[in-house]
Every structure is written in C-alpha cells, then in structure tokens.
Amino acid sequence: MGLSQKQIGEARSSERIALQCSIVLASGMQVGEGTILNLSGRGCLVESSVAVKAGDYLQLRFSFDESEPSMRVPQAVVCWAEGPRFGVEFIGMEEKDRTRLNRFLTLQGGDPWARRYD
C-alpha cells in the first residue's frame, strides 16, 4: 500500500484546535525544535527551521503543560511541507499518550459531555 500525500487545504477527518506549544522533532540524525500551531487526535501543523519533505518520518515530543511529562510520538509522517510549515500525521503512539492527547483535545472544546464541571 502506498503512502498518499494530502494536498494543502484538503478536508480533514478530525477537527483541529489552534494552539502554540513547543515541540522537539527528530528525523534520522537531525534534531530540532519547532512550534505546534494546531492539533488534532491524528496530527498537527508544525512550524520549524528543520527542513523536511512530504514522506519523511519523524519522532516527536511535546507537552501542553511544563508541569507534566512530555508526550511522545515515536512515529509520525510528514504529509505536506511548504516553507517552514508542515503537516504531520501521528502513526504510532503509546496508549497512555494517546489517552492524554484525546483528553486534552476534549477539554479544549471537543465533546461537552466529557468535560468535568467541578
């Protein structure tokens, strides 16, 4: 099965939320930092000086709160790249990190029935 590349502006299968948080990314021996500009349960938009192209595989580490451990995405793929911005799809993620990510997204405006009103 071949890797399909998304076109910029193509319809998303999951809603993204706007935010800005730091991300560390690695591609082979190249390691760099960037900023997540929007996020969904399936991927994110990154801005970084690290040069990537569609089809590149990355490892990612990011956190929404400095008091919590960072989340790891051991395998992600670049879907598109244009200048310093590129779209990334999360391919492999540990269940605990996937759960934390989904909870964060829910609390940011997803399912109102899943929120806590203490």
SVG drawing of the C-alpha trace seen along z (x, -y; Angstrom):
<svg xmlns="http://www.w3.org/2000/svg" viewBox="-23 -30 46 32">
<polyline fill="none" stroke="black" stroke-width="0.4" points="0.0,0.0 1.5,-3.4 1.7,-6.5 -0.8,-9.1 0.0,-12.7 -2.6,-15.3 -2.9,-18.5 -2.7,-21.7 -6.2,-22.7 -7.6,-19.2 -10.6,-18.4 -9.6,-16.9 -11.0,-13.8 -10.8,-15.3 -11.2,-18.8 -8.1,-20.7 -7.7,-23.2 -5.4,-26.2 -2.7,-26.5 1.0,-27.2 3.3,-24.8 6.9,-23.8 7.8,-20.5 11.1,-18.6 11.4,-16.6 13.9,-14.2 14.4,-12.9 17.3,-10.4 20.3,-12.2 18.7,-15.6 17.1,-17.0 15.4,-20.4 12.7,-22.4 9.5,-24.0 6.1,-25.1 2.8,-23.3 0.2,-25.7 -2.8,-23.4 -3.5,-19.9 -6.0,-17.1 -6.0,-13.5 -4.5,-12.4 -1.8,-15.0 -0.6,-18.6 0.7,-21.6 4.3,-22.4 6.4,-25.5 10.2,-24.8 13.5,-25.6 14.1,-21.8 14.0,-21.0 11.5,-18.2 9.6,-17.0 6.5,-15.0 7.0,-11.4 9.7,-12.0 9.3,-10.0 9.8,-11.9 9.8,-11.2 8.1,-13.9 8.0,-15.0 5.7,-17.8 3.9,-18.9 1.0,-21.3 2.0,-22.0 5.5,-22.2 4.5,-20.5 3.5,-17.3 5.8,-14.8 6.0,-15.3 4.1,-13.1 6.0,-11.0 5.0,-10.1 7.6,-7.5 6.5,-7.5 4.9,-10.3 5.0,-11.1 5.1,-14.5 2.0,-14.8 3.0,-18.1 5.6,-20.8 5.6,-24.4 8.5,-26.6 8.9,-26.4 5.4,-24.8 4.4,-21.2 1.6,-18.9 2.3,-15.7 0.2,-12.6 0.7,-10.6 1.2,-7.0 2.4,-5.3 1.7,-6.5 1.7,-4.7 -1.8,-4.2 -1.1,-6.4 0.0,-9.3 -3.0,-8.8 -5.3,-8.9 -3.7,-12.1 -3.9,-13.7 -7.6,-12.8 -8.4,-14.1 -6.6,-17.4 -8.5,-17.9 -11.8,-17.1 -11.2,-19.7 -10.3,-22.3 -13.7,-22.2 -14.5,-18.7 -17.3,-16.6 -19.1,-18.8 -20.4,-15.6 -16.8,-14.5 -15.9,-17.7 -15.9,-18.0 -17.7,-20.9 -16.3,-20.9"/>
</svg>
